[in-house]
Amino acid sequence: MQDPMQDGDAPRPKLSLQTPPLDPLGMAELQSYIAALQAEIARAEAAIARKQDHRAAADSVFRRP
């Protein structure tokens, strides 16, 4: 099912989560890795919020009586 928020036939980028082996990483490297993951989660949550706001605005404009 296609997301109505996407442009018509535009190809979607494929998500790729590359998970490095954690055993060779030191504590500082693991903390840095966690911080990077948390930043990416925040970025994804912000994108979701923008899309929800956009959808709500469109719904309010095109709502049928």
Rosetta blueprint (number, residue, H / E / L):
1 M L
2 Q L
3 D L
4 P L
5 M L
6 Q L
7 D L
8 G L
9 D L
10 A L
11 P L
12 R L
13 P L
14 K L
15 L L
16 S L
17 L L
18 Q L
19 T L
20 P L
21 P L
22 L L
23 D L
24 P L
25 L L
26 G L
27 M H
28 A H
29 E H
30 L H
31 Q H
32 S H
33 Y H
34 I H
35 A H
36 A H
37 L H
38 Q H
39 A H
40 E H
41 I H
42 A H
43 R H
44 A H
45 E H
46 A H
47 A H
48 I H
49 A H
50 R H
51 K H
52 Q H
53 D H
54 H H
55 R H
56 A H
57 A H
58 A H
59 D H
60 S H
61 V H
62 F H
63 R L
64 R L
65 P L
